[in-house]
Amino acid sequence: MVVLFGFFVMGLLAYRTYAGEAPIPERVLSAEGQLLFTGDDIRAGQQLFLKNGLMEYGSIFGHGAYLGPDYTADYLRRAATIVMNGYLKHGSDRAREATADEFKTNRYEASSGTLTFTAEQSNAYGELVPYYGKFFSEPTTRFGLRPSAITDPNEIISNPGLAALQMMAHGHVTEVTEIFVKGLEGLPPDYAMEYYGHVQCMTDDGGRKKLEELVKKTTVYSDFVREHQAIGEARGEAKALLVTLSARGIDVPEDARTRITRCEDLGQLETWVRRAATAESAEDLFR
């Protein structure tokens, strides 16, 4: 009976663990709306975690505590310390309470699958990315991991978040930069340039220069530039159209102005510009 009861309790705990698991956000954004990482990054990281046996680390009563930390607890402690120090620097007399509120508040939006970090949490994330990049690629065993535990190019390419980690820690190494850039080519242009911009700000001058040289040779860069060049041209046409209407003394209602400024179809904008030369009202443009 004791054995059966024990297995029943274990099964119940396992069921409740999976039934009540936290949702995985589809994207995690900074307070300013910058993409930090995606749900695919998290899932890829979970597989990498399992592949490297990191669940064996950090157990309280087993040998895991001798090998290394519980990485979730380690990140939370380090992030909380950075956030609290930030409050202390600004002279806050309730830094500990403010930090606790930061991490207890649920900012996950289920309808869009978006989790938003506060400015302080984003700053902590930015500081810890290069720390863990160095930690997992450490060439010795002093952290309890095998030497250079996570440096395999294929693993890094398949996980852009991990590639970003490596870039911030070892951006001066040409091979690391090449791996990161290769990984960018497997992402949608907007996501790729988000990662590029984030890493560009965090890596050293040598790594940044090499990164810029390599990215400009990729299809990611050319597609991104082509797309945003077209958007820039459309905005230029929209501005010229509004200037023309203003010069002719034609009033532009708010709904018409919004329609013009949001239009990204160059052909349509050019048609409206031609009509603006003889139009008697803003409505004449759309007829």
C-alpha positions as CSV (number, residue, x, y, z in Angstrom):
1,M,0.0,0.0,0.0
2,V,2.8,2.4,0.9
3,V,4.4,1.8,-2.5
4,L,1.1,2.3,-4.4
5,F,0.4,5.5,-2.4
6,G,3.9,6.8,-3.1
7,F,3.5,6.2,-6.9
8,F,0.0,7.8,-6.8
9,V,1.4,10.9,-5.1
10,M,4.3,11.1,-7.7
11,G,1.9,10.7,-10.6
12,L,-0.4,13.4,-9.2
13,L,2.5,15.8,-8.7
14,A,3.8,15.1,-12.3
15,Y,0.3,15.7,-13.7
16,R,-0.2,18.9,-11.8
17,T,3.3,20.1,-12.9
18,Y,2.4,19.8,-16.6
19,A,-1.2,20.8,-16.3
20,G,-0.3,24.0,-14.5
21,E,2.8,24.9,-16.4
22,A,3.5,28.5,-17.3
23,P,2.7,29.6,-20.9
24,I,5.5,30.1,-23.3
25,P,5.2,33.6,-24.9
26,E,5.5,33.9,-28.6
27,R,7.7,36.9,-28.2
28,V,9.3,38.9,-25.4
29,L,9.7,42.6,-25.8
30,S,11.5,45.4,-24.0
31,A,9.6,48.3,-22.6
32,E,10.4,50.2,-25.8
33,G,8.9,47.4,-27.9
34,Q,12.3,45.9,-29.1
35,L,12.2,42.2,-29.7
36,L,14.4,40.4,-27.1
37,F,13.7,36.8,-28.0
38,T,10.9,34.6,-29.3
39,G,8.9,31.5,-28.2
40,D,10.9,29.5,-30.8
41,D,14.1,30.6,-29.0
42,I,12.7,29.3,-25.7
43,R,11.7,26.0,-27.1
44,A,15.0,25.5,-28.8
45,G,16.7,26.4,-25.6
46,Q,14.7,23.8,-23.8
47,Q,15.9,21.1,-26.2
48,L,19.5,22.4,-25.8
49,F,19.0,22.2,-22.0
50,L,18.0,18.6,-22.2
51,K,20.6,17.6,-24.7
52,N,23.4,18.9,-22.5
53,G,21.9,17.3,-19.4
54,L,21.6,20.6,-17.5
55,M,18.6,19.2,-15.6
56,E,21.2,17.3,-13.6
57,Y,22.5,20.5,-12.1
58,G,21.3,22.4,-9.1
59,S,19.4,19.6,-7.2
60,I,19.3,20.3,-3.4
61,F,20.0,16.9,-2.0
62,G,21.7,15.1,-4.9
63,H,25.1,15.5,-6.6
64,G,23.8,18.2,-8.9
65,A,24.5,21.0,-6.4
66,Y,28.1,20.0,-6.6
67,L,28.2,20.4,-10.4
68,G,26.5,23.7,-10.9
69,P,23.5,26.0,-10.1
70,D,19.8,25.8,-10.8
71,Y,20.0,28.0,-13.8
72,T,16.5,29.4,-13.5
73,A,17.1,30.4,-9.9
74,D,20.6,31.7,-10.9
75,Y,19.2,34.0,-13.6
76,L,16.4,35.3,-11.3
77,R,18.9,36.1,-8.5
78,R,21.3,37.8,-10.8
79,A,18.6,39.7,-12.6
80,A,17.0,40.8,-9.3
81,T,20.3,42.0,-8.0
82,I,20.9,44.1,-11.1
83,V,17.4,45.6,-10.9
84,M,17.7,46.3,-7.2
85,N,21.1,48.0,-7.7
86,G,19.6,50.2,-10.4
87,Y,16.9,51.4,-7.9
88,L,19.6,52.0,-5.3
89,K,21.6,54.1,-7.7
90,H,18.6,56.3,-8.1
91,G,18.3,56.8,-4.4
92,S,15.2,54.7,-3.9
93,D,14.5,53.9,-0.2
94,R,12.4,50.9,-1.1
95,A,14.6,49.2,-3.7
96,R,13.9,45.7,-2.3
97,E,10.2,46.1,-2.4
98,A,10.2,47.7,-5.9
99,T,12.4,44.8,-7.2
100,A,10.0,42.3,-5.7
101,D,7.1,44.0,-7.4
102,E,9.0,44.0,-10.7
103,F,9.3,40.2,-10.7
104,K,5.9,39.4,-9.2
105,T,3.8,41.4,-11.6
106,N,2.4,39.4,-14.5
107,R,3.0,41.3,-17.8
108,Y,2.1,38.4,-20.1
109,E,-0.7,39.2,-22.6
110,A,-2.4,36.0,-23.5
111,S,-4.4,37.3,-26.4
112,S,-1.2,38.3,-28.3
113,G,1.2,35.8,-26.7
114,T,3.4,38.8,-25.7
115,L,5.5,39.2,-22.6
116,T,6.9,42.7,-22.0
117,F,9.9,43.3,-19.8
118,T,10.2,46.5,-17.8
119,A,13.1,48.8,-18.6
120,E,15.0,47.5,-15.5
121,Q,14.4,43.8,-16.5
122,S,15.5,44.5,-20.1
123,N,18.7,46.1,-18.8
124,A,19.3,43.1,-16.5
125,Y,18.7,40.8,-19.5
126,G,21.2,42.8,-21.6
127,E,23.9,42.5,-18.9
128,L,23.4,38.8,-18.3
129,V,23.4,37.7,-22.0
130,P,27.2,38.1,-22.3
131,Y,27.7,36.6,-18.8
132,Y,26.0,33.3,-19.8
133,G,27.6,33.3,-23.2
134,K,31.0,33.2,-21.5
135,F,29.7,30.7,-18.8
136,F,28.5,28.1,-21.3
137,S,31.5,28.4,-23.6
138,E,34.1,28.4,-20.8
139,P,37.0,26.2,-22.1
140,T,37.7,24.8,-18.6
141,T,35.6,22.8,-16.1
142,R,35.6,25.5,-13.4
143,F,31.8,26.0,-13.7
144,G,31.1,22.3,-13.4
145,L,30.4,21.9,-17.1
146,R,32.5,20.1,-19.6
147,P,34.9,22.3,-21.4
148,S,33.3,24.5,-24.1
149,A,29.9,22.9,-23.3
150,I,27.8,24.9,-25.9
151,T,29.8,26.1,-28.8
152,D,28.6,23.7,-31.6
153,P,27.9,25.9,-34.7
154,N,24.8,23.9,-35.8
155,E,23.3,24.3,-32.4
156,I,24.0,28.0,-32.3
157,I,22.7,28.6,-35.9
158,S,19.4,26.8,-35.0
159,N,19.0,29.1,-32.0
160,P,19.4,32.8,-32.8
161,G,19.1,33.7,-29.1
162,L,22.1,31.5,-28.3
163,A,24.0,32.8,-31.3
164,A,23.4,36.3,-29.9
165,L,24.8,35.2,-26.5
166,Q,28.0,33.9,-28.2
167,M,28.4,37.1,-30.2
168,M,28.2,39.3,-27.2
169,A,30.8,37.2,-25.4
170,H,33.1,36.3,-28.3
171,G,32.2,38.8,-31.1
172,H,35.9,39.4,-31.7
173,V,36.3,35.8,-32.9
174,T,35.6,35.7,-36.7
175,E,34.1,32.2,-36.6
176,V,31.6,33.2,-34.0
177,T,30.5,36.2,-36.1
178,E,30.2,34.1,-39.2
179,I,28.0,31.6,-37.4
180,F,25.7,34.4,-36.1
181,V,25.3,35.9,-39.5
182,K,24.6,32.5,-41.0
183,G,21.9,32.1,-38.4
184,L,20.3,35.4,-39.3
185,E,19.7,34.2,-42.8
186,G,17.2,31.7,-41.5
187,L,15.0,34.3,-39.9
188,P,12.4,36.7,-41.4
189,P,14.1,40.0,-42.3
190,D,12.5,42.1,-39.5
191,Y,13.4,39.5,-36.8
192,A,16.9,39.1,-38.2
193,M,17.5,42.9,-38.1
194,E,16.1,43.1,-34.5
195,Y,18.7,40.5,-33.4
196,Y,21.4,42.3,-35.5
197,G,20.6,45.6,-33.9
198,H,20.6,44.2,-30.4
199,V,23.9,42.4,-30.8
200,Q,25.5,45.3,-32.6
201,C,24.9,47.5,-29.5
202,M,26.3,44.9,-27.1
203,T,29.5,43.6,-28.8
204,D,32.9,45.3,-28.8
205,D,34.2,47.5,-31.5
206,G,36.2,44.8,-33.3
207,G,33.2,42.4,-33.4
208,R,30.8,45.2,-34.4
209,K,33.0,46.1,-37.5
210,K,33.3,42.5,-38.6
211,L,29.5,42.0,-38.0
212,E,28.6,45.0,-40.2
213,E,30.9,43.8,-43.0
214,L,29.4,40.3,-43.1
215,V,25.7,41.3,-42.7
216,K,25.9,43.7,-45.7
217,K,26.8,40.7,-47.9
218,T,23.7,38.7,-46.9
219,T,20.2,38.4,-48.4
220,V,18.8,39.4,-45.0
221,Y,20.4,42.9,-45.4
222,S,19.5,43.3,-49.0
223,D,15.8,42.3,-48.4
224,F,15.6,44.5,-45.3
225,V,17.1,47.5,-47.1
226,R,14.9,47.0,-50.2
227,E,11.8,46.7,-48.1
228,H,12.6,49.8,-46.0
229,Q,13.8,51.8,-49.0
230,A,10.4,51.3,-50.5
231,I,8.7,52.4,-47.3
232,G,11.0,55.5,-47.3
233,E,10.1,56.3,-50.9
234,A,6.4,55.9,-50.1
235,R,6.7,58.3,-47.1
236,G,8.5,60.8,-49.4
237,E,5.6,60.7,-51.9
238,A,3.0,61.1,-49.2
239,K,4.9,64.1,-47.8
240,A,5.1,65.6,-51.3
241,L,1.4,65.1,-51.8
242,L,0.4,66.8,-48.6
243,V,2.8,69.7,-49.4
244,T,1.1,70.1,-52.8
245,L,-2.4,70.1,-51.3
246,S,-1.3,72.6,-48.7
247,A,0.3,74.9,-51.3
248,R,-2.9,74.9,-53.3
249,G,-4.9,75.8,-50.1
250,I,-6.8,72.5,-50.1
251,D,-7.9,71.4,-46.6
252,V,-7.0,67.7,-45.8
253,P,-9.4,66.1,-43.2
254,E,-7.8,63.8,-40.6
255,D,-9.2,60.6,-42.2
256,A,-7.7,61.6,-45.6
257,R,-4.4,62.5,-44.1
258,T,-4.2,59.1,-42.3
259,R,-5.1,57.3,-45.5
260,I,-2.3,59.1,-47.4
261,T,0.4,58.7,-44.7
262,R,-0.3,55.0,-44.2
263,C,-0.3,54.1,-47.9
264,E,2.9,52.2,-48.9
265,D,1.8,51.6,-52.5
266,L,4.1,53.9,-54.6
267,G,1.9,53.5,-57.7
268,Q,-1.2,54.6,-55.8
269,L,0.6,57.6,-54.3
270,E,1.9,58.7,-57.7
271,T,-1.6,58.6,-59.0
272,W,-2.8,60.8,-56.1
273,V,0.1,63.3,-56.7
274,R,-1.0,63.7,-60.3
275,R,-4.6,64.3,-59.3
276,A,-3.5,66.8,-56.6
277,A,-2.5,69.2,-59.4
278,T,-6.1,69.7,-60.5
279,A,-8.2,68.5,-57.5
280,E,-10.6,70.9,-55.8
281,S,-10.8,68.9,-52.6
282,A,-9.0,66.1,-50.9
283,E,-11.9,63.8,-51.7
284,D,-11.1,64.2,-55.4
285,L,-7.9,62.3,-54.9
286,F,-9.7,59.1,-54.1
287,R,-12.3,59.1,-56.9
